[in-house]
Amino acid sequence: MLWLRRELRLADNPALEAALATGRPVLPVFVLDKDSPGAWAPGGASRWWLHHSLAELAAELAARGAPLVLRRGRFEEEIPRLVAETGAAEVHAGIPTEPWARETYRRVIAALGPVKLHCHMTALLHHPDRLRTQAGGPYGVFSPFARAFRASGAVPMPVPAPGAIPAGPDVASDPLASWDLLPRTPDWAGGLRAAWVPGEAGAQARLAAFVAERIGQYRGERDVPGVDSTSRLSPYFAFGEISPRQVWHAGAACEKFRDEVLWREFAAHLLWHHQALPEAPLRADFAAMPWRDDPAGLRAWQQGRTGVPIVDAGMRQLWQTGWMHNRVRMVVASFLAKHLMIPWQAGEAWFWDTLVDADLAQNAASWQWVAGCGADAAPYFRVFNPVLQGKKFDPDGAYVRRFVPELARLPESVIHAPWEAPVLVLQAAGVRLGATYPAPIVDLAAGRDRALQAFAGLRKAA
């Protein structure tokens, strides 16, 4: 049995390779266990992506002779049940990194009894336990982690997809449509459909286009959200539709791009060794942070109605496409956690529900980094100024004009701070602050000062 979960691909899939190496028929299985993760059950955007990814994977498997079996239920019940139904001699799967999944796999192993569950490194370049500091502990800073990785040996070359897969026994399978993964009325997924092609073929096309057209400009343009300068491979990574070895070798021409692959490895390393990462700050002193309860501010941030253009553009891009440019992710996260002083966990939860690339380790590690309470974190006193960030990385306002069209006619000089524009300029652009576009929900200087005072209070308490 090939138990697929976060490795929805046929090429360079060590679990599939091991199953085929047995010489026996292979039964590919995907189990939807939406109850075990609790708060970290797949969000709406992830469910949309999963539906289309499974449909594409099922077609590819069927073309090779081995239909995909879909079951819904608890892992520790459905996997042993399928083993009993089919007489499977062993089960091959990927190594889970999420805390809830690691615990669930232990229950699966217990339920399988004499049938062995073989786990393979399908989602990362290295096992999270492989790299250790000289003291024997996990890394807490990215740069030495990356140096240790590069000194640890060459990354093996990826393996192509098999041409044929000998089919296992015919067993009952759920219709994919019965899982109700797609949105009902209203259908909010139009922007996702326009922006993405889920599945392994879409991943390979995206990687090939990036390497052929953009990787040469990646270092210089990767922070410019108005330019299609990044790989946009993150959702394919999140669902395992592409392997890290494929991306690592394809990206050999740009070490800066490889650094981003290693950040993904680092985040998984952190979650593996700090299982409370999605809920609790790594820096214990931040447990006393005087966060604000501000439902109206959180809602304005979620809706892209904060009155700060680069923030609103990012949040609207997220809602429309299920994705946000990485530079803008840092800006919107800093705005929420520092200017508004709303707990970073609230932003993490919103990203989890709306990102097509929602990944527990990436999401948690990145939010903690921006909030200043995680590993290798940006210092809390580093507060991104969204106006300066907009002027630096979106100098012509192309990104804001695309996602905040009500500001499109403003000149470059004021598009990132329309509240500073003369009345006649606003009138000429058809902008009425507080009417056609919100006034800022927080004074940026005052919000920054409030955050720094709270941080200073933490340091005194410590």
Summary of the structure (lengths in Angstrom):
residues: 462
radius of gyration: 23.3
end to end distance: 52.9
largest distance: 78.4
contacts: 1518
relative contact order: 0.11
helix: 51%
strand: 6%
